[in-house]
Amino acid sequence: MGLTIEEVESIARRIARERIPQLERVDVAASDPDADRVELLVTLRRCDREPCVVELNLTRADRDAFEREFEQELRVAQSKS
């Protein structure tokens, strides 16, 4: 099995705090405990329309894949905010 919900939350919050100064919060929006995907809501401050909430659907199959995909999606979200 992949990452637990608690691991996903912890990793996502750590990465987001390190990479996004305008981060307000990261929450797990929905997930089937047995699924290999997880939905996250990332809320940013100081964007065109506040609050700026980005929904991400990411793998949680393994830590490296999750971190890679999350960082990539954060960069895309930042470029659009």
C-alpha positions as CSV (number, residue, x, y, z in Angstrom):
1,M,0.0,0.0,0.0
2,G,1.0,3.6,-0.6
3,L,1.2,6.6,1.7
4,T,-1.4,7.0,4.5
5,I,-3.6,10.1,4.6
6,E,-1.6,11.3,7.6
7,E,1.7,10.9,5.6
8,V,0.2,12.7,2.6
9,E,-0.9,15.6,4.9
10,S,2.5,15.9,6.6
11,I,4.6,15.7,3.4
12,A,2.3,18.1,1.5
13,R,2.3,20.7,4.3
14,R,6.1,20.5,4.6
15,I,6.7,20.9,0.9
16,A,4.2,23.7,0.6
17,R,5.6,25.7,3.5
18,E,9.1,25.4,2.0
19,R,8.1,26.4,-1.5
20,I,5.1,28.7,-1.3
21,P,5.3,31.9,0.8
22,Q,1.7,32.7,0.1
23,L,0.5,29.3,1.4
24,E,-2.5,29.5,3.8
25,R,-3.4,25.9,4.2
26,V,-3.3,22.4,2.7
27,D,-6.1,19.9,3.3
28,V,-6.9,16.4,2.1
29,A,-10.3,16.9,0.4
30,A,-11.3,13.3,-0.4
31,S,-9.7,9.9,-0.5
32,D,-10.8,6.3,-0.6
33,P,-8.5,4.6,2.0
34,D,-7.7,1.9,-0.5
35,A,-7.2,4.2,-3.5
36,D,-3.8,5.1,-4.9
37,R,-4.9,8.7,-5.6
38,V,-5.7,11.6,-3.2
39,E,-7.3,15.0,-3.6
40,L,-5.7,18.0,-1.9
41,L,-7.0,21.5,-1.5
42,V,-4.2,24.1,-1.4
43,T,-5.3,27.6,-0.3
44,L,-3.1,30.5,-1.3
45,R,-3.1,34.2,-0.2
46,R,-2.4,37.2,-2.4
47,C,-3.7,35.9,-5.7
48,D,-6.1,37.6,-8.1
49,R,-9.3,36.2,-6.5
50,E,-8.9,35.4,-2.8
51,P,-9.1,32.9,-1.4
52,C,-7.4,31.1,-4.2
53,V,-8.1,27.4,-3.8
54,V,-6.4,24.9,-6.0
55,E,-7.6,21.3,-6.1
56,L,-5.0,18.6,-6.9
57,N,-5.5,14.9,-7.6
58,L,-2.2,13.2,-6.9
59,T,-0.7,9.7,-6.6
60,R,-0.1,8.4,-3.2
61,A,1.4,5.1,-4.5
62,D,4.8,6.0,-3.1
63,R,6.6,8.9,-1.4
64,D,8.9,9.9,-4.3
65,A,6.1,9.9,-6.9
66,F,3.8,12.0,-4.6
67,E,6.5,14.5,-3.8
68,R,7.5,14.9,-7.5
69,E,3.9,15.3,-8.6
70,F,3.0,17.6,-5.8
71,E,5.9,19.9,-6.4
72,Q,5.2,20.0,-10.1
73,E,1.5,20.9,-9.5
74,L,2.5,23.6,-7.0
75,R,4.7,25.3,-9.6
76,V,1.8,25.3,-12.1
77,A,-0.6,26.7,-9.5
78,Q,1.8,29.4,-8.5
79,S,2.3,30.5,-12.1
80,K,-1.5,30.9,-12.5
81,S,-2.0,32.8,-9.2
